[in-house]
Amino acid sequence: MVQEQNYWLTTVAMPPTDPSRALPETADVAVIGAGYTGLSAARTLAAKGAKVVVLESETIGWGASSRNGGMVLTGMKLGVHKLISMYGRERTERMYAAALASIDCVEQIVHEESIACDLARCGHLEVACKQAHFDDYARQVEVIGREFHHALKIVPRSELRSEIGSNLYFGGMVDESSVGLNPARYVAGLGWAALRAGACVHETTRVEHIGRANHHRSPGWRLETSRGPLWVRDVFVATSGYTGRATPALQKKIIPIGSYIIATEVLPEPLARELSPRNRMIYDSKNYIYYYRLTPDNRMLFGGRAAFFPESGDTIRKSAEILRRGMVEVYPQLRDTRVEFVWGGTLDFAFDIMPHAGQIDGLYYSVGYAGHGVAMATYQGQLMARRIAGENPQNPFDGIPFPGAPLGLYNGKPWFLPFAGAYYKFLDWLS
Ligand SMILES: Cc1cc2nc3c(=O)[nH]c(=O)nc-3n(C[C@H](O)[C@H](O)[C@H](O)COP(=O)(O)OP(=O)(O)OC[C@H]3O[C@@H](n4cnc5c(N)ncnc54)[C@H](O)[C@@H]3O)c2cc1C
């Protein structure tokens, strides 16, 4: 029987907070959302001496930060050719460097805070679903090596068995710099780190409304929350795919998209080694992507956008079977393997599929990680905290154009997702 439960949460307890503690009347900064973005920012701000209050409508790590694949990947969602055409070489180079720095940032925090989250530099493998996708790998390796001095390795089909126990693909591309970790243990560790640094975290505290307000003539913000009001000088919105009505301008720029994961029973060691001889983080080259990896205890964790809508009981149940079929297609060896867990979470896509940080209507924010958020959310949280503290850190994603829906035809309710899902399936068939 498949449990509708996040496997990662069976491996860790989140830091306890005091539910009876009242909100303070005032603080320097309110951080909305206790995932990687918010907790990383809170840790940095508190360490700089700011009085920081983290407001989380559910519990620490409740959002995507405890539910993801734990793949800490180099690069961004968009390919390098597309990025250069959008931003030019110089900015793309800085973006690429920031994406690499974001992985170092995770590694540094894990070491500084002694977070036991099974972090390993095991590298990632992208596998080509079509010959044309494999041909494009060679072009990418050349440009990334030449322009960004970062080495990737092509794996031809004849050698792919050294990387993956599947005959499905036309070849692969390896980046040794990517990392794997246990995402729930990582967000729990970030939570402890923020608390130790002096941040106050208020769980089950939903921010319902934010308005400009002075306090003793100081300009700032009054937040109405499910636990009463609070005045702060600055607000940092870190709500990702769960961005809602409290920040309507941001909500209109974010498309929440569901992603789903299954985890099998624990596999025998020889089978686990056959499926993933080098323990890579793996994903394929389709638009309707599959991503998969072994967990530290040798389960196959297999994820994908089985349904485009954000998670609900219905989409999670349907996803379990869709993903199991996908997994067996990749790995026929798992035909009789039991699937023990299925869960889902919500990704945040901007209309240009880019991360965005900056200020909107005076509120600081960082969103738009498009499924590449473990490292980037941590990193942007830290950079935005430094900006809020009055520093001027280099951040190539801060202030880039942040497009809304074409013709403004979007009010935060993604009615077009079934069409988008069909469109991506069509593109996969076509290209
Ligand atoms: C199934 C899945 C697989 C993924 N796999 C990967 C992967 O392998 N690698 C990778 O890099 N990325 C992956 N991602 C993406 C990554 O998990 C996210 O980009 C990252 O966790 C975003 O962190 P965050 O802190 O910004 O947001 P979240 O962790 O989503 O936190 C946002 C929080 O804001 C809270 N909130 C929202 N509104 C309010 C309000 N009004 N008041 C108070 N609190 C509020 C929510 O309750 C939530 O806890 C995946 C995501 C999913 C869903």
The ligand as an SDF file (V2000), in Angstrom:
LIG
                    3D

 53 58  0  0  0  0  0  0  0  0999 V2000
    8.3690   17.9580   -5.6330 C   0  0  0  0  0  0  0  0  0  0  0  0
    9.4570   18.9900   -5.7520 C   0  0  0  0  0  0  0  0  0  0  0  0
   10.7370   18.6020   -6.1550 C   0  0  0  0  0  0  0  0  0  0  0  0
   11.7670   19.5270   -6.2610 C   0  0  0  0  0  0  0  0  0  0  0  0
   13.0340   19.1050   -6.5310 N   0  0  0  0  0  0  0  0  0  0  0  0
   14.0590   19.9870   -6.5150 C   0  0  0  0  0  0  0  0  0  0  0  0
   15.4060   19.5260   -6.6470 C   0  0  0  0  0  0  0  0  0  0  0  0
   15.6750   18.3250   -6.7000 O   0  0  0  0  0  0  0  0  0  0  0  0
   16.3930   20.4620   -6.6900 N   0  0  0  0  0  0  0  0  0  0  0  0
   16.1340   21.8020   -6.5580 C   0  0  0  0  0  0  0  0  0  0  0  0
   17.0740   22.6080   -6.6000 O   0  0  0  0  0  0  0  0  0  0  0  0
   14.8590   22.2590   -6.3580 N   0  0  0  0  0  0  0  0  0  0  0  0
   13.8340   21.3860   -6.3100 C   0  0  0  0  0  0  0  0  0  0  0  0
   12.5690   21.8250   -6.0650 N   0  0  0  0  0  0  0  0  0  0  0  0
   12.3590   23.2650   -5.8170 C   0  0  0  0  0  0  0  0  0  0  0  0
   12.7670   23.6830   -4.4040 C   0  0  0  0  0  0  0  0  0  0  0  0
   12.2590   22.7660   -3.4600 O   0  0  0  0  0  0  0  0  0  0  0  0
   12.2100   25.0900   -4.1250 C   0  0  0  0  0  0  0  0  0  0  0  0
   12.6780   25.9620   -5.1330 O   0  0  0  0  0  0  0  0  0  0  0  0
   12.6630   25.6450   -2.7800 C   0  0  0  0  0  0  0  0  0  0  0  0
   12.3670   24.7420   -1.7390 O   0  0  0  0  0  0  0  0  0  0  0  0
   11.9700   26.9820   -2.5240 C   0  0  0  0  0  0  0  0  0  0  0  0
   12.2300   27.3540   -1.1950 O   0  0  0  0  0  0  0  0  0  0  0  0
   11.4660   28.5860   -0.5720 P   0  0  0  0  0  0  0  0  0  0  0  0
   11.9470   28.7530    0.8160 O   0  0  0  0  0  0  0  0  0  0  0  0
   11.5640   29.7610   -1.4540 O   0  0  0  0  0  0  0  0  0  0  0  0
    9.9140   28.1600   -0.5920 O   0  0  0  0  0  0  0  0  0  0  0  0
    9.1030   27.0430    0.2290 P   0  0  0  0  0  0  0  0  0  0  0  0
    9.9900   26.0120    0.8350 O   0  0  0  0  0  0  0  0  0  0  0  0
    8.0120   26.5620   -0.6640 O   0  0  0  0  0  0  0  0  0  0  0  0
    8.4970   27.8640    1.4490 O   0  0  0  0  0  0  0  0  0  0  0  0
    7.5120   28.8620    1.2830 C   0  0  0  0  0  0  0  0  0  0  0  0
    6.7660   28.9430    2.6030 C   0  0  0  0  0  0  0  0  0  0  0  0
    5.9650   30.1230    2.6170 O   0  0  0  0  0  0  0  0  0  0  0  0
    4.8590   29.8510    3.4490 C   0  0  0  0  0  0  0  0  0  0  0  0
    3.8260   30.8630    3.1920 N   0  0  0  0  0  0  0  0  0  0  0  0
    3.1830   31.1130    2.0220 C   0  0  0  0  0  0  0  0  0  0  0  0
    2.3080   32.1450    2.1670 N   0  0  0  0  0  0  0  0  0  0  0  0
    2.4010   32.5500    3.4600 C   0  0  0  0  0  0  0  0  0  0  0  0
    1.7320   33.5760    4.2190 C   0  0  0  0  0  0  0  0  0  0  0  0
    0.8110   34.3960    3.6690 N   0  0  0  0  0  0  0  0  0  0  0  0
    2.0560   33.7350    5.5310 N   0  0  0  0  0  0  0  0  0  0  0  0
    3.0060   32.9240    6.1090 C   0  0  0  0  0  0  0  0  0  0  0  0
    3.6530   31.9370    5.4290 N   0  0  0  0  0  0  0  0  0  0  0  0
    3.3650   31.7550    4.1200 C   0  0  0  0  0  0  0  0  0  0  0  0
    4.4570   28.4380    3.0560 C   0  0  0  0  0  0  0  0  0  0  0  0
    3.6800   27.8270    4.0660 O   0  0  0  0  0  0  0  0  0  0  0  0
    5.8110   27.7710    2.8420 C   0  0  0  0  0  0  0  0  0  0  0  0
    6.2460   27.0240    3.9770 O   0  0  0  0  0  0  0  0  0  0  0  0
   11.5190   20.9160   -5.9780 C   0  0  0  0  0  0  0  0  0  0  0  0
   10.2280   21.3050   -5.5800 C   0  0  0  0  0  0  0  0  0  0  0  0
    9.2150   20.3580   -5.4620 C   0  0  0  0  0  0  0  0  0  0  0  0
    7.8550   20.8110   -5.0230 C   0  0  0  0  0  0  0  0  0  0  0  0
  1  2  1  0
  2  3  1  0
  2 52  2  0
  3  4  2  0
  4  5  1  0
  4 50  1  0
  5  6  2  0
  6  7  1  0
  6 13  1  0
  7  8  2  0
  7  9  1  0
  9 10  1  0
 10 11  2  0
 10 12  1  0
 12 13  2  0
 13 14  1  0
 14 15  1  0
 14 50  1  0
 15 16  1  0
 16 17  1  0
 16 18  1  0
 18 19  1  0
 18 20  1  0
 20 21  1  0
 20 22  1  0
 22 23  1  0
 23 24  1  0
 24 25  2  0
 24 26  1  0
 24 27  1  0
 27 28  1  0
 28 29  2  0
 28 30  1  0
 28 31  1  0
 31 32  1  0
 32 33  1  0
 33 34  1  0
 33 48  1  0
 34 35  1  0
 35 36  1  0
 35 46  1  0
 36 37  1  0
 36 45  1  0
 37 38  2  0
 38 39  1  0
 39 40  1  0
 39 45  2  0
 40 41  1  0
 40 42  2  0
 42 43  1  0
 43 44  2  0
 44 45  1  0
 46 47  1  0
 46 48  1  0
 48 49  1  0
 50 51  2  0
 51 52  1  0
 52 53  1  0
M  END
$$$$
